Amino acid sequence: VIGFPFTRVGLDAGTANTLLYVKGRGTAVNEPSIVTVRTSNGDIEAVGEEAEAALGRTPQKFHTARPIRAGIISDLRLFDGMLHRFLGKADLKGPLHRLRAAVAVPSGTTSVERIAILESLRNAGAVDVLLVDQTLAAARGAGLPIEESRGRMVVNIGAGVTDAAIITLGSCIYARAIRVAGDEMDAAIAAHVRSNHGLLI
């Protein structure tokens, strides 16, 4: 493997969607964080869009699962399998690819959860893994001048986690994450419309 260049990737493994960015190519994967699993032996049959398309239509010998809940890996084996499939879709598997990965994580992620993320990326072939606070990544992505000596507040609402932080001089000086976000908001809106207007959305 010595002599082959590194491939730099950015990963945002969210509760609802997983995005994989490859430097020089752009977004290579943007698919739902869902897997279809064979019930008898736990083998993964499909991931992402293919698994989502089968929701509600799979026979009893299969079931769908979400390896990520509230922004955290809830099933490491399924996450590993899903990540390997996504890397394959992005043509990033095999000995010729030495990956350097930057991964966005919620600010409230525990050390145990961070170790699980590191292990999963290394299992997928990443040589170097950098964990990046999601609020910092969101602020940079939004083009905020976070290097200035003034406070900037960032609120990042995902499907499973809401992250809020105060950023100055390129660092978070205060951050808090709660496991209530877009999924709960969607459910609350649907329940309100159904109970008040008799409509199912």
N, C-alpha and C positions, 0 to 999 in steps of 0.2 A: 504494500500500500504506500510505502515511502515514495515520495515524488509526486503523488497525485495532489492536486490543489484541494483546499477546503471549499465546501459549499456552505454558504451562510444562509440560514433560514430563520424566520420568525414564526412563532407558534402562539396562537391564542385559542386555547382549548376551553370553550365556554360550555355552559349548561345546554344551550340550544344549538349552537353552531361551532364548528372548528374551522379556523382559518390558518392556512399554511402559506407563508410568503417566502419566496426564494429570491435572493438578491440577484438582480440582473434579468429576472423573468417576471416578477410581479407576483400576484396572488395565484398560486398553483392549485389550491384546494379551498373551497368555501362550501362546506356541506354540513348537514345536521349531525349532531353528536349522538347518533343512534346506531345500535347494532341489532341484527337478527341472529338469534342463537338457537342451535338445535338442542331441544330440551333433554334428549337422552344422554348426550355426552358433553354438552357445553361448547361445542365447536361453533365458531362464528361463520355464518353463511353469507351475510351481507352487511355492509356498513353505509353510513351516509345517506345519500339520496335514494339509493336502491332499497335500503332498509326502511326509510320513511315511506316510500311508495307502497310497501307491503303492510303498513300499519292497518290493523283491523281486518286484514285479508289473509293472514297466515294460518295454515292448518295447525292443529293442536300440537304437532311434533316440533313446532317452532314457537319462540316467543321473542318479543322485542325488549331491549333494555337500554338504559342510559348510563354509560360508565361514569358520567360526570353529573354530580348533583350539587346545587348551590355553589357552583364554581370550583368544586373540589372533586378529585378522583375518588369515586365511591367503590369502584371495582377495578383494581390494578390490572388484573389479567385481561379483562375486556378492553380496558383502555389501551393496553399494549397492543392487542390485536387490531383495534381500530386504527391506532397510529401507524402500525406497520402497513395496513391496507392503504391509508392515505398517502404514506410515503411512496408506495408502489404506484398509486395514481399519478403522483407528481414525478415519477421516474427518478426517485432518489434512493432506491434500495440497491444493495450490492456492495462488493468490496471496493469499487471505484469511487464511491461517494463517502467522503469524510465530512461529517456534518459539524458545523458550529452553530448552535441553536440559542436564540434568545426567546425566553418563554414568559409571557405575561401571567402574573399570579395576583390574586386578591390580597389586599394589605393585611387581612386578618389570618392569613394562612399560617398554620402552626409549623414548627420545625419538622415534625413527623410527616406532615402533608408535603412539605417542600422536598424532603428526602424521597418520598414516593414519586414525585414528579421527576427528580433528577435520575432515579433508577430507571424509570420508564423511558426517558430520552436516551439514556446510555444503552439500554437494551435495544433501542431502535437504531443504534449505531452512531449516536452523537459523541464526538470526541470532547468537545467543550460545551458546557451548558451554562448560560447566564440567566438567572431568574430576575425579572424586571417587575417592579410594582405596577399594577394595572393603571393606577391613577397617573403615574408618571408617563407611562406609554400613551395613555389617552390624551394627556396634556400636550405631549410632543406631536402626536398625530393631528391634534386640533390646531397646531401652530402657535400655541401660547408661548410667550417669551419667559419661560420659567427660570432662566438663569439670572434674571434681574433680582435686585434686592427689595422686592416688594411681594406681599402675599398674594397668591392666586388660589382661589378655591375651585376644586374640580369635583364634580359628582358624576360618577360613571355607573349607569344603570344597565345591568345585563339582564339575562333571563332569570338567573338564580341568586345573584349577589348585587347589592348596591354598595359601591365604594365611594367614600367621600374623603377628601384630603385637603390640607393646606400646604401649598408648595412655595418655597422661596429658595433662591440661589441653587436651583437644580435639585433640591432635596425635599422630601416630605418631612415637615416638622410636626404634623399631626395627621393621623389617618384612622378611619374607622370603617369597618365593613359589617354589613348586616345581611343575613340570609333571607331577605325579603326583597323581591325585585319584580321584573316584568311579568313572570308567570303568574304571580299572585295578583298583580294589577289586572291582567287579562281576565283571570277568574272572577275577580270582584266586579269588573264591568259586565261580564256575561251574566253573573248572578243578579245584579241590579236590573239589567234590561229584562231578564226573564221574569223576575218577581214584580216589577212595576209595569211592564208593557206586554207580558205574555209572549215575548219573542225569544227564540233560541238562536244565539249567534256563536 
